[in-house]
Amino acid sequence: MEKIYDTAIIGGGPAGLNAALYASRGGLKTIFIEKGAPGGKVALAPRIENMLGEGTISGMDLADKFYKHAKEFGAEYKYGEVKNIKYINATKQEITLANGEIINTKTTIIASGMINRQPYDIVNYKKYVNKGVALCATCDGPLFKNKNVVAAGGGNSAVEETMYLSKFCKHVTLLVRDKNFIAEQALIDQIKKIPNITIYMEAEATKFDGGEFLEKITYVNRKTK
């Protein structure tokens, strides 16, 4: 007799794990599928200080707590990459994994999250990720309190996070690759009024240098590149 789950959750980040917790706690036969380490991007954060009730905790430790809690009421964990979801009818779908395995489920929840755009073309970028280079100002920004920092980007997210960093960093330099911002005009007007933010247009980071941690950023003016 084929095994059928009440719900299958694609993704093992915070959203997927929370869905697994609620579904299994509600008595549903639940499985969650993750192609990487459970916890998602949380697991990559070196230190987290804004999780209510936790104080300061490493991202890996917090991800482990999420994972254990998600399984507490019987949810099953499956390592694998989903390649296809076949709709059979309103109460049955077939989920095919990269290894050919098929998971049968009555319902499917997609909580696959998102992937950060990362500037792999910057020399030494990978070397300094989590060693001075961060991908989330809200998560990691407070670690750089009273320091000079550099942000990159010209969209809403970059502008908003640069303004957030300016609240506790000594000075923030924003490198915008293009001639103009793509952020909303209201945000552009706000960021230009903040005294400890310097904006360089048509500027692009090309290299990171330092010892164990990032110490120097080289950038070029794209107009003369």
QUIJOGI-V771652 format. One record per residue. N is the residue number from 1. PHI is phi in radians with two decimals (* if undefined). Layout:
# QUIJOGI-V771652
n=[N & N]
phi=[PHI & PHI]
This chain:
# QUIJOGI-V771652
n=[1 & 2 & 3 & 4 & 5 & 6 & 7 & 8 & 9 & 10 & 11 & 12 & 13 & 14 & 15 & 16 & 17 & 18 & 19 & 20 & 21 & 22 & 23 & 24 & 25 & 26 & 27 & 28 & 29 & 30 & 31 & 32 & 33 & 34 & 35 & 36 & 37 & 38 & 39 & 40 & 41 & 42 & 43 & 44 & 45 & 46 & 47 & 48 & 49 & 50 & 51 & 52 & 53 & 54 & 55 & 56 & 57 & 58 & 59 & 60 & 61 & 62 & 63 & 64 & 65 & 66 & 67 & 68 & 69 & 70 & 71 & 72 & 73 & 74 & 75 & 76 & 77 & 78 & 79 & 80 & 81 & 82 & 83 & 84 & 85 & 86 & 87 & 88 & 89 & 90 & 91 & 92 & 93 & 94 & 95 & 96 & 97 & 98 & 99 & 100 & 101 & 102 & 103 & 104 & 105 & 106 & 107 & 108 & 109 & 110 & 111 & 112 & 113 & 114 & 115 & 116 & 117 & 118 & 119 & 120 & 121 & 122 & 123 & 124 & 125 & 126 & 127 & 128 & 129 & 130 & 131 & 132 & 133 & 134 & 135 & 136 & 137 & 138 & 139 & 140 & 141 & 142 & 143 & 144 & 145 & 146 & 147 & 148 & 149 & 150 & 151 & 152 & 153 & 154 & 155 & 156 & 157 & 158 & 159 & 160 & 161 & 162 & 163 & 164 & 165 & 166 & 167 & 168 & 169 & 170 & 171 & 172 & 173 & 174 & 175 & 176 & 177 & 178 & 179 & 180 & 181 & 182 & 183 & 184 & 185 & 186 & 187 & 188 & 189 & 190 & 191 & 192 & 193 & 194 & 195 & 196 & 197 & 198 & 199 & 200 & 201 & 202 & 203 & 204 & 205 & 206 & 207 & 208 & 209 & 210 & 211 & 212 & 213 & 214 & 215 & 216 & 217 & 218 & 219 & 220 & 221 & 222 & 223 & 224 & 225]
phi=[* & -1.23 & -1.49 & -2.16 & -1.56 & -1.21 & -2.61 & -2.08 & -1.96 & -1.65 & 2.14 & -2.13 & -1.44 & -0.94 & -1.15 & -1.11 & -1.19 & -1.19 & -1.11 & -1.11 & -1.10 & -1.13 & -1.14 & -1.21 & -1.15 & -1.47 & 1.61 & -1.54 & -1.29 & -2.18 & -2.36 & -2.14 & -2.05 & -2.43 & -1.54 & -2.13 & -1.40 & -0.98 & 2.05 & 1.12 & -1.17 & -0.98 & -1.12 & -1.53 & -1.32 & -1.15 & -2.69 & -2.15 & -2.12 & -2.00 & -1.60 & -0.96 & 1.57 & -1.89 & 1.18 & -1.77 & -2.63 & -1.30 & -1.05 & -1.11 & -1.17 & -1.17 & -1.07 & -1.13 & -1.15 & -1.01 & -1.09 & -1.14 & -1.16 & -1.08 & -1.60 & -1.04 & -1.85 & 1.81 & -1.10 & -1.67 & -1.88 & -2.21 & -1.44 & 2.91 & -1.95 & -1.34 & -1.88 & -2.76 & -2.14 & -1.84 & -1.45 & -1.62 & -2.79 & -1.12 & -2.17 & -2.71 & -2.31 & -1.93 & -1.82 & -1.80 & -1.60 & -1.04 & -1.49 & 1.63 & -1.15 & -2.01 & -1.97 & -1.69 & -2.56 & -1.39 & -2.45 & -2.24 & -1.97 & -1.73 & -2.30 & -1.40 & 1.22 & -2.46 & -2.06 & -1.13 & -1.30 & -2.07 & -1.44 & -1.15 & -1.35 & -1.34 & -1.05 & 1.26 & -0.99 & -1.05 & -1.07 & -1.90 & -1.11 & 1.18 & -2.29 & 2.10 & -1.87 & -2.21 & -1.91 & -2.49 & -1.15 & -1.12 & -1.31 & -1.91 & -0.92 & -1.04 & -1.21 & -1.92 & -1.00 & 1.13 & -1.96 & -1.51 & -2.24 & -2.17 & -2.08 & -2.39 & 2.32 & -2.24 & -1.62 & -1.00 & -1.08 & -1.10 & -1.17 & -1.11 & -1.26 & -1.12 & -1.14 & -1.11 & -1.09 & -1.12 & -1.26 & -2.33 & -1.51 & -1.10 & -2.68 & -2.16 & -1.82 & -1.87 & -1.72 & -1.96 & -1.14 & -1.68 & -1.27 & -2.30 & -1.17 & -1.90 & -1.25 & -1.11 & -1.06 & -1.06 & -1.23 & -1.07 & -1.08 & -1.17 & -1.16 & -1.23 & -1.63 & -1.52 & -1.16 & -1.72 & -2.11 & -1.98 & -1.95 & -1.98 & -1.49 & 0.91 & -2.08 & -2.41 & -1.19 & -2.10 & -2.73 & -1.94 & -2.36 & 2.73 & -1.72 & -1.18 & -2.10 & -1.05 & -2.20 & -2.55 & -2.11 & -1.75 & -2.37 & -2.18 & -1.50 & -1.13 & -1.19 & -2.02 & -1.15]
